[in-house]
């Protein structure tokens, strides 16, 4: 049995202008000790997918279809009260922007201990002891539990967020752009830390990012999202070596290659669609150099083109042949 199976998930937002299909028929899975990267431009549905798993959606958002199976139990069907036993204990989220996620007037140790007291019914003394151990685990001296957030650097605050995510020994950690606003060296340190912890504790790990380049060595599998849908998913090797979707191809070209011939980086022309007015057919066709009439009129099926490699594109064979 898979640790997590998301099947045909649909999460919609009802706003005054209409209905936003933020996540529309999304499926992926995750096993123990496995890392999945979800990548795409801002507004493509990455974070909404993560918030749907933990059922932390804002009041305008609602799961309207699909399943979220955590070791066979469908989280999508649970009430707000029932899902609370799974948050932190089974699924925890390390949010982007640690500077905003931490309470500035609470000591770091108290913030980590709060989840332990609430979910494990530990005494405050035992919870503070574990908080110090968690700080040591993320390579921060345990005696700093009495410091406030402003006394930490940006990278150290992000380590604190990781310690908080680990507080209740979860089975899955979701990192929502955990390296945002950090310099390149600190980004590498945070990603290496997450990789070490995943291996050490055999956890499932979902990394959400707009930067495809950081997923190559970090994740076992990658799902590429566009306009609320997964347009390509497969192993890291599939995504980088057997690219089958023009959007994935464009994302790869947005970043420099440190090997081989040096070429100018390319941007992706146009802009993501208004989610209230998604184009007919393939939603990427207005920005796609390969688009033909079938792309404008018919939504491509997400079909397995290679073992474990799924692509939703009418022109996938032409694109893959150019790699």
Secondary structure, DSSP 8 states (H G I E B T S, - for coil): --SEEEEEEEEEEEETTEEEEEEEEEEEEE-TT-EEEEE-STTSSHHHHHHHHHT---TTEEEEEEEEEETTEEGGG--HHHHTTTBTTTEEEE-S-HHHHS-TTSBHHHHHHHHHHHHH---HHHHHHHHHHHHHHTTS-GGGGGSBGGGS-HHHHHHHHHHHHTTT--SEEEEESTTTT--HHHHHHHHHHHHHHHHHHT-EEEEEES-GGGGTTT-SEEEEEETTEEEEEEEHHHHHHS---HHHHHHHHTS--SSSS--------S----TTS--SSSTTGGG-TT--HHHHH-----EEEETTEEE--TTHHHHHHT-
